[in-house]
Amino acid sequence: MADHIHTPKDGRGRRDVYLDDVQIKRVTYADTRRGVVRIMYDPLKLCVRRERARTFKRRGRVVVVSRG
């Protein structure tokens, strides 16, 4: 996978994601090159047909910082 794409299961550890200098929680996908972030709803909403959590997309300047 490319270095600019971040997901929870990519094996690079825990990270903080910032979108336009605001920290975002519950991120499932972040692309720093394209400026795209996918975020789970809070409270959690489930997609009935696919049996997974629903997400929404936000665009802007994305910065990912390692916690360790």
C-alpha positions in Angstrom: 0.0 0.0 0.0 1.2 3.5 -0.7 2.7 5.7 2.1 0.1 8.4 1.7 -2.9 6.0 2.5 -3.6 5.2 6.1 -6.1 2.6 7.5 -6.5 1.1 11.0 -5.2 -2.3 9.8 -2.2 -1.3 7.7 0.3 -2.3 10.4 1.9 1.1 11.1 0.5 1.6 14.6 -1.7 4.1 16.2 -1.9 7.6 14.6 -3.7 10.9 15.1 -5.4 12.3 12.0 -5.9 16.1 11.5 -8.2 17.6 9.0 -7.6 21.3 8.4 -5.8 21.5 11.8 -8.6 19.8 13.8 -8.1 16.4 15.2 -10.6 13.8 13.9 -11.7 10.7 15.8 -13.1 7.4 14.4 -11.2 7.6 11.1 -11.3 4.5 8.9 -9.4 5.8 5.9 -7.1 8.8 5.3 -5.4 9.8 2.1 -2.9 12.7 2.6 -2.2 13.2 -1.1 -5.8 13.5 -2.2 -7.0 15.2 1.1 -9.7 12.6 1.8 -10.9 11.2 5.2 -13.6 8.6 5.8 -15.1 8.9 9.3 -17.6 6.6 11.2 -20.8 8.2 12.5 -21.0 8.8 16.2 -23.2 7.2 17.5 -22.5 4.3 15.3 -24.8 3.6 12.3 -24.9 0.3 10.6 -25.4 -0.4 6.9 -28.2 -3.1 6.9 -27.4 -4.7 3.5 -23.6 -5.0 3.9 -23.5 -5.4 7.7 -20.8 -2.9 8.4 -20.4 0.6 9.9 -21.6 3.5 7.8 -19.1 6.3 7.1 -19.0 9.7 5.5 -16.3 11.5 3.6 -14.6 14.9 4.3 -12.1 16.7 2.2 -9.4 19.2 3.2 -5.7 19.3 4.2 -5.0 16.0 5.9 -2.0 15.4 8.3 -1.3 12.1 9.9 1.0 12.0 13.0 2.3 8.8 14.6 1.5 8.5 18.3 4.7 6.5 19.1 
